Amino acid sequence: MTNVFLRATSRLRRWFVVGLGVKRWLLVMLIGLAMLGLGIGYVLVQLYRNADLPDIFYYLTLQFLPRLLRAVLFGGLGIAAFAIGFARFNATLLDVARGNDRQPLIDKLWRQRIGAQGPRVVAIGGGHGLSTLLRGLKPHTANITAIVTVADDGGSSGRLRREYGVLPPGDFRMCIAALADDESLVTQLFQYRFGDATQTGSPGGLSGHSFGNLFIAAMAGLTGSFETAVLESSRVVASQGRILPSTLSDVTLCAEYARSPDAMREGPARGESAIGRQGAQIDRVWLEPNNPPAFPDAVRAILDADIVTIGPGSLFTSVLPNVLVSGISDALRRTTAPVVYICNVGTEPGETEGFSVDDHVAVIERHIGRGIVDYVVAQSQLPAGHDAAGKPALVPPPTSTRAGSAAILAADVADDASPDRHDARKLGEIVTGIIRGNKVAPDATTHIHRAI
């Protein structure tokens, strides 16, 4: 109930946003009606003074009431009649124009008039971290481009990849849902996952699959193009922005480990789903085949962006697979937009246990070089009782203003209910705050805090 009220309030506020292109014409209509009413009033006054009217007009015009009260009554009835007629007239026309599209009109207007004028944001990553960021960015701009990893080989995505040769659709599905209207039943359908056959007693062909993954895979087969399949799937749920793969190549993520004799005897781990299971610290990751070509639209988006974000998400298996594509890392070096790494607030077993903010940045710089990341967004404080038994391990707050070659922007970006995860609203505000304070000095952390 609270969420419904908040969404209704948010939509009501959008009607008053400057630049929507609605209020000015509504004002013109009201002025026109007022002038029409004034003209009719002059005619009625002339008739009243010069014509011999029946006694019934005395009661119809409420002459037994004070003039001010009559004005209020007639004015109120006129406004009510105009509002009801205008609303029903538009509803009738819009029902025909919109067809089966049930998206609220203000959402479509905001996207076309206001969201389209928003900053160009490119978000690089994958998994739940990227979808959280996209949800936070959605209220601020419709010019969002998500660049998603294609190295996933586990779960439903991995099965579709092996059996049908499509790029793994799981991360794309989550991004589509994140950028869509969460009220939509179609969006919920996209996220629906078929249950385990051992629990449902049904045949196991669909067991564990997400409907959205199957839909994207089917659309790829129908259109003959994975990127077209993602675009058309986004339209089905009225998703804003673009979702692009970092590469269209069928890549495998590989890793070797700094420690663990057992892992070294077995050789490098191959496949994203196997990397975090070795029980050893990951030293480096790479893609096979080497140097896959970057998706051209992804490169152009980075070069044209107002800001580029990397993360949040699994450092080795969601973030690095994107920037290991040489065309993507080259574009990050060439872009004039600030590049912001959003550091995870929680550590991840098998990948970043015991990591600090400095460790995260060191891993990125070891893989793609120094000087690419301009800012690092990190959680500024730990919640009370964070070290209690059973609590998830968190990344400690930074103790300096820099990590590697990047400036640290410490802020409260954690979810209050789940402190090992980011809060979408807070992330959206800090990213747009960086844009408003674009090109600040590297040590101007307080300036960024004021901006958000």
Secondary structure, DSSP 8 states (H G I E B T S, - for coil): -HHHHHHHHHHHHHTT-TT-SSHHHHHHHHHHHHHHHHHHHHHHHHHHHHS---THHHHHTTTTS-HHHHHHHHHHHHHHHHHHHHHHHHHHHHHHHHTT--S-HHHHHIIIIIGGGS--EEEEE-HHHHHHHHHHHTTT-S-EEEEE-----SHHHHHHHHHH-----HHHHHHHHHTS-TT-HHHHHHH-B---HHHH-S-TTSTT-BHHHHHHHHHHHHHS-HHHHHHHHHHHTT--SEEEES--S--EEEEEESS-HHHHHH--EESHHHHTTSSS-EEEEEEESSS----HHHHHHHHH-SEEEE-SS-IIIIIHHHHTSHHHHHHHHH-SS-EEEE--SB--TTTTTT--HHHHHHHHHHHH-TTS--EEEEE----TTTTSTT---B----SSSEETTEEEEEE--B-SS-TTSB-HHHHHHHHHHHHHTTT--TT-HHHHHHH-
